[in-house]
């Protein structure tokens, strides 16, 4: 048990086992910081790791440098799709001449041009999120959320956890998830043994029962500033934007960081060139609030790409009335969805 001014935190003593090492996954967000500080207060032997997706806001990358200066080194890992992209190029060259005609309805001439463009485009950029989407020929979605597994889970396990299992009897991977965030997370156990069917790998959700106020309070107690994005209207920190971004936060991104929207728009064009129908977009067209579309031939980057969400994201009353107060704000002051962050 650790006593803080705002309350007590219970610790599972298995994290203190002599032959165990704790892996703290750091994202630059409030929850991963809270579990890192908790591990430090508990005296648990630990190593920190950040999975770089290449889709984070620059402010988050600066904040990670700040945390390193304050708390210690963070190992940074990246997913590499070089081999898989090479395999996809071979697949395109061998299979698309047939499937583009028989399944997609293109002529031989049209198919040849689509293949040429795809093969010219499908090369590693070194940006994990972009390379993943180009390899897949699509962006992740709420129903196909392969981004977390491919960009975070797999590189951390392959580059950090597996090597540590050769050195320690037990590896304890801390997950900064909280029951307050969603019903599915509320049903997660605090501790899992032999996770991923891997002997010796344990999952520990130390802050599962913590509230928003608790995670900000422990940072304040240690004199650690929150990620500046929390003071600029962001409810979550990580991918910019996340595929699960809500309307209010998307509106903040359009207003504060149009360059991030422009970046995603450029990525849409690249990913589209690597897809059979040439129309991969960041948000599924079926979820478009103003012009939902299921007909593949009616979907383009120009008609349903992320840039087309601007007007909707900046409106109120169901997307029909512009919010003149927020569009006219200079955003120089603190604005947070969490109580107490701006104090």
C-alpha positions as CSV (number, residue, x, y, z in Angstrom):
1,X,0.0,0.0,0.0
2,X,1.2,3.5,-0.9
3,X,-0.3,6.5,0.8
4,X,-0.8,9.7,-1.1
5,X,-2.3,13.0,0.0
6,X,-5.5,12.2,-2.0
7,X,-5.8,8.5,-0.9
8,X,-4.1,5.2,-0.9
9,X,-3.0,2.9,-3.8
10,X,-2.8,-0.9,-3.4
11,X,0.1,-2.7,-5.0
12,X,0.3,-6.4,-5.9
13,X,3.5,-7.6,-4.2
14,X,4.3,-9.9,-7.2
15,X,5.8,-6.8,-8.9
16,X,8.5,-6.8,-6.3
17,X,9.6,-10.4,-6.8
18,X,13.4,-10.6,-7.2
19,X,13.4,-12.6,-10.5
20,X,10.8,-10.3,-12.1
21,X,11.1,-7.2,-14.3
22,X,8.3,-4.7,-14.8
23,X,7.7,-3.3,-18.3
24,X,6.0,0.1,-18.2
25,X,4.5,1.1,-21.6
26,X,4.6,4.9,-21.9
27,X,2.5,6.7,-24.4
28,X,2.9,10.3,-23.3
29,X,-0.6,10.2,-21.9
30,X,-1.9,10.6,-18.4
31,X,-2.6,7.0,-17.6
32,X,0.8,5.6,-18.6
33,X,2.5,8.3,-16.6
34,X,0.4,7.5,-13.6
35,X,1.4,3.8,-13.7
36,X,5.1,4.7,-14.2
37,X,5.0,7.0,-11.1
38,X,3.2,4.3,-9.2
39,X,5.9,1.7,-10.1
40,X,8.6,4.2,-9.0
41,X,6.9,4.8,-5.7
42,X,6.5,1.0,-5.1
43,X,10.2,0.5,-5.8
44,X,9.5,-2.0,-8.5
45,X,12.4,-2.8,-10.9
46,X,11.3,-1.6,-14.2
47,X,12.1,-0.6,-17.8
48,X,10.1,1.9,-19.9
49,X,9.1,1.5,-23.5
50,X,7.4,3.8,-26.1
51,X,6.0,2.3,-29.3
52,X,6.5,5.0,-31.9
53,X,3.6,4.9,-34.5
54,X,4.7,8.0,-36.4
55,X,1.2,9.2,-36.0
56,X,1.7,11.2,-32.8
57,X,1.5,15.0,-32.4
58,X,4.9,16.6,-32.2
59,X,4.0,18.0,-28.8
60,X,3.8,14.4,-27.5
61,X,7.2,13.6,-28.7
62,X,8.6,16.7,-26.9
63,X,6.7,15.6,-23.8
64,X,8.4,12.2,-23.9
65,X,11.8,14.0,-23.9
66,X,10.6,16.0,-20.9
67,X,9.6,12.8,-19.0
68,X,13.0,11.2,-19.8
69,X,14.7,14.2,-18.3
70,X,12.5,14.0,-15.2
71,X,12.1,10.3,-14.6
72,X,14.5,8.3,-16.6
73,X,15.2,6.7,-20.0
74,X,12.5,5.4,-22.3
75,X,13.3,2.7,-24.8
76,X,11.7,3.6,-28.2
77,X,10.6,0.8,-30.6
78,X,9.0,0.9,-34.0
79,X,7.2,-1.6,-36.2
80,X,8.9,-2.5,-39.5
81,X,6.8,-3.5,-42.5
82,X,9.6,-3.7,-45.0
83,X,9.3,-7.5,-45.6
84,X,5.5,-7.5,-45.6
85,X,5.4,-4.6,-48.1
86,X,7.8,-6.6,-50.3
87,X,5.4,-9.5,-50.1
88,X,2.5,-7.3,-50.9
89,X,4.3,-6.0,-54.0
90,X,4.8,-9.5,-55.3
91,X,1.1,-10.3,-54.5
92,X,0.0,-7.2,-56.5
93,X,2.2,-8.1,-59.5
94,X,0.9,-11.7,-59.6
95,X,-2.7,-11.5,-58.5
96,X,-4.1,-8.1,-59.3
97,X,-4.0,-8.5,-63.1
98,X,-6.7,-11.1,-62.6
99,X,-8.7,-9.9,-59.6
100,X,-9.0,-6.3,-60.7
101,X,-10.8,-7.5,-63.8
102,X,-12.8,-10.4,-62.4
103,X,-13.7,-9.0,-59.0
104,X,-13.5,-5.2,-59.4
105,X,-14.8,-4.9,-62.9
106,X,-11.8,-3.0,-64.4
107,X,-10.6,-3.4,-68.0
108,X,-7.1,-4.9,-68.6
109,X,-5.8,-1.4,-69.4
110,X,-7.3,0.1,-66.3
111,X,-5.9,-2.7,-64.2
112,X,-2.4,-2.3,-65.6
113,X,-2.5,1.4,-64.6
114,X,-3.7,0.7,-61.1
115,X,-1.0,-1.9,-60.7
116,X,1.7,0.5,-62.0
117,X,0.7,3.2,-59.5
118,X,0.5,0.7,-56.6
119,X,3.9,-0.7,-57.3
120,X,5.4,2.8,-57.7
121,X,3.9,3.8,-54.3
122,X,4.2,0.7,-52.1
123,X,7.7,1.3,-50.6
124,X,8.6,1.7,-46.9
125,X,8.5,5.3,-45.7
126,X,9.8,4.5,-42.2
127,X,6.6,5.8,-40.7
128,X,5.0,2.8,-39.1
129,X,1.3,3.9,-39.2
130,X,1.6,5.0,-42.9
131,X,3.5,1.8,-43.9
132,X,0.9,-0.4,-42.1
133,X,-1.9,1.3,-44.0
134,X,-0.2,1.1,-47.3
135,X,0.6,-2.5,-46.8
136,X,-3.1,-3.2,-45.8
137,X,-4.4,-0.9,-48.5
138,X,-6.7,0.7,-46.0
139,X,-6.9,2.5,-42.7
140,X,-7.9,0.9,-39.4
141,X,-11.4,1.3,-38.1
142,X,-13.5,0.7,-35.0
143,X,-14.4,-2.7,-36.4
144,X,-10.9,-3.5,-37.7
145,X,-8.6,-2.0,-35.2
146,X,-5.4,-3.7,-36.3
147,X,-3.3,-0.6,-35.5
148,X,-2.9,-1.2,-31.8
149,X,-1.8,-4.8,-32.3
150,X,0.5,-4.1,-35.2
151,X,2.0,-0.8,-34.0
152,X,2.2,-1.3,-30.3
153,X,1.6,-4.8,-29.0
154,X,3.8,-6.7,-31.5
155,X,6.9,-4.4,-31.6
156,X,6.9,-4.2,-27.8
157,X,6.6,-7.9,-27.4
158,X,9.2,-8.8,-30.1
159,X,11.7,-6.1,-29.2
160,X,11.3,-5.8,-25.5
161,X,9.3,-8.5,-23.7
162,X,10.7,-11.6,-25.5
163,X,14.3,-10.7,-24.9
164,X,13.5,-10.0,-21.2
165,X,11.9,-13.4,-20.9
166,X,15.3,-14.9,-21.7
167,X,16.8,-13.0,-18.7
168,X,14.0,-13.0,-16.1
169,X,11.6,-15.7,-14.8
170,X,8.7,-13.3,-14.9
171,X,8.0,-10.3,-17.0
172,X,5.2,-8.1,-15.8
173,X,3.7,-5.8,-18.5
174,X,1.8,-2.9,-17.0
175,X,-1.3,-1.7,-18.9
176,X,-2.5,1.8,-18.1
177,X,-6.2,1.1,-18.7
178,X,-9.0,2.1,-16.3
179,X,-12.5,0.8,-15.7
180,X,-13.9,4.3,-16.0
181,X,-13.0,4.5,-19.6
182,X,-15.4,1.8,-21.0
183,X,-17.6,-1.1,-20.0
184,X,-15.2,-3.5,-21.8
185,X,-12.3,-2.2,-19.8
186,X,-14.3,-2.4,-16.6
187,X,-14.6,-6.2,-17.1
188,X,-10.8,-6.7,-17.4
189,X,-9.0,-8.4,-14.6
190,X,-6.3,-6.6,-12.6
191,X,-3.8,-9.4,-13.2
192,X,-3.3,-12.0,-15.9
193,X,-0.8,-14.9,-15.8
194,X,0.8,-16.4,-18.9
195,X,-0.7,-13.7,-21.1
196,X,-0.7,-14.3,-24.9
197,X,-0.2,-18.0,-24.1
198,X,3.4,-17.0,-23.1
199,X,4.7,-18.6,-19.9
200,X,6.2,-16.0,-17.6
201,X,4.4,-13.1,-19.2
202,X,2.0,-11.3,-16.9
203,X,-0.3,-8.4,-17.4
204,X,-0.8,-5.9,-14.5
205,X,-3.5,-3.2,-14.7
206,X,-2.4,-1.3,-11.6
207,X,-4.7,1.7,-12.1
208,X,-7.8,-0.2,-13.2
209,X,-10.0,1.4,-10.5
210,X,-8.5,4.9,-10.7
211,X,-10.5,7.9,-11.8
212,X,-9.4,10.8,-14.1
213,X,-8.7,12.9,-11.1
214,X,-6.4,10.3,-9.5
215,X,-4.1,10.0,-12.5
216,X,-3.6,13.8,-12.7
217,X,-3.2,14.0,-8.9
218,X,-0.3,11.6,-8.8
219,X,1.5,13.6,-11.5
220,X,0.9,16.8,-9.6
221,X,2.2,15.2,-6.4
222,X,5.4,14.3,-8.2
223,X,5.7,17.8,-9.8
224,X,5.2,16.4,-13.3
225,X,3.4,18.6,-15.8
226,X,0.6,17.0,-17.9
227,X,1.1,16.6,-21.6
228,X,0.3,20.1,-23.0
229,X,-2.3,18.6,-25.3
230,X,-4.6,18.0,-22.3
231,X,-4.6,21.8,-21.9
232,X,-5.6,22.3,-25.5
233,X,-8.9,20.4,-25.7
234,X,-7.6,16.9,-26.2
235,X,-9.4,14.1,-24.3
236,X,-6.9,11.5,-25.3
237,X,-3.2,11.6,-26.2
238,X,-1.6,9.3,-28.8
239,X,-2.5,9.1,-32.4
240,X,-3.4,12.5,-33.9
241,X,-6.2,11.9,-34.7
242,X,-7.3,8.5,-33.4
243,X,-9.8,6.6,-35.5
244,X,-12.1,6.8,-32.4
245,X,-11.9,10.6,-32.1
246,X,-15.1,12.2,-31.2
247,X,-16.6,15.3,-32.9
248,X,-15.5,17.8,-30.3
249,X,-11.9,16.7,-30.3
250,X,-11.8,16.5,-34.1
251,X,-13.1,20.1,-34.2
252,X,-10.2,21.1,-31.9
253,X,-7.7,19.4,-34.2
254,X,-9.2,21.2,-37.3
255,X,-8.9,24.6,-35.4
256,X,-5.6,24.2,-33.6
257,X,-3.6,21.9,-35.8
258,X,-4.8,22.0,-39.4
259,X,-1.3,20.7,-40.4
260,X,-2.1,17.4,-38.8
261,X,-5.3,17.1,-40.9
262,X,-3.3,18.0,-44.0
263,X,-0.8,15.3,-43.1
264,X,-3.5,12.6,-42.9
265,X,-5.0,13.9,-46.1
266,X,-1.7,13.3,-47.8
267,X,-1.5,9.8,-46.3
268,X,-5.0,9.1,-47.7
269,X,-3.8,9.7,-51.2
270,X,-0.9,7.4,-50.7
271,X,-2.9,4.6,-49.1
272,X,-5.5,5.0,-51.8
273,X,-2.9,4.3,-54.5
274,X,-2.1,1.0,-52.7
275,X,-5.7,-0.2,-52.7
276,X,-7.6,-2.0,-55.4
277,X,-10.3,0.6,-55.8
278,X,-8.1,3.6,-55.2
279,X,-10.3,5.1,-52.6
280,X,-9.1,4.3,-49.1
281,X,-10.0,7.0,-46.6
282,X,-9.3,7.7,-42.9
283,X,-12.9,7.5,-41.7
284,X,-15.2,4.8,-43.1
285,X,-17.6,6.4,-45.6
286,X,-20.5,4.5,-44.0
287,X,-20.0,6.6,-40.8
288,X,-19.9,9.9,-42.6
289,X,-22.4,12.1,-40.7
290,X,-23.5,14.1,-43.7
291,X,-23.2,11.7,-46.7
292,X,-22.9,8.1,-45.6
293,X,-22.0,6.0,-48.6
294,X,-21.7,2.2,-49.1
295,X,-21.3,2.1,-52.9
296,X,-17.6,1.6,-53.5
297,X,-17.6,3.3,-56.9
298,X,-19.1,6.5,-55.3
299,X,-16.3,6.9,-52.7
300,X,-13.2,9.0,-53.4
301,X,-10.6,10.7,-51.3
302,X,-12.0,14.0,-52.6
303,X,-15.6,13.2,-51.7
304,X,-15.1,11.4,-48.3
305,X,-11.6,12.1,-47.2
306,X,-10.7,13.6,-43.8
307,X,-10.7,17.2,-45.2
308,X,-14.4,16.9,-45.9
309,X,-15.2,16.6,-42.2
310,X,-14.2,20.1,-41.4
311,X,-17.6,21.8,-41.6
312,X,-19.3,19.1,-39.7
313,X,-16.6,19.0,-36.9
314,X,-17.0,22.8,-36.4
315,X,-20.8,22.8,-36.2
316,X,-23.3,22.3,-33.4
317,X,-26.9,21.1,-33.5
318,X,-26.3,17.9,-35.4
319,X,-23.9,19.5,-37.9
320,X,-26.1,22.2,-39.2
321,X,-25.1,25.3,-37.2
322,X,-21.5,26.7,-37.0
323,X,-20.2,27.3,-33.5
324,X,-19.1,30.9,-33.9
325,X,-17.8,31.1,-30.4
326,X,-15.2,28.3,-30.8
327,X,-14.3,29.1,-34.4
328,X,-13.5,32.7,-33.3
329,X,-11.4,31.6,-30.3
330,X,-7.7,32.3,-30.5
331,X,-7.0,29.2,-28.3
332,X,-4.3,31.0,-26.4
333,X,-5.7,30.0,-23.0
334,X,-6.0,26.6,-21.3
335,X,-8.9,24.5,-22.3
336,X,-9.3,21.0,-20.9
337,X,-12.1,18.4,-20.8
338,X,-10.7,17.3,-17.4
339,X,-11.5,19.2,-14.2
340,X,-8.5,20.8,-12.5
341,X,-6.0,20.5,-15.4
342,X,-6.1,24.2,-16.0
343,X,-5.7,25.2,-12.4
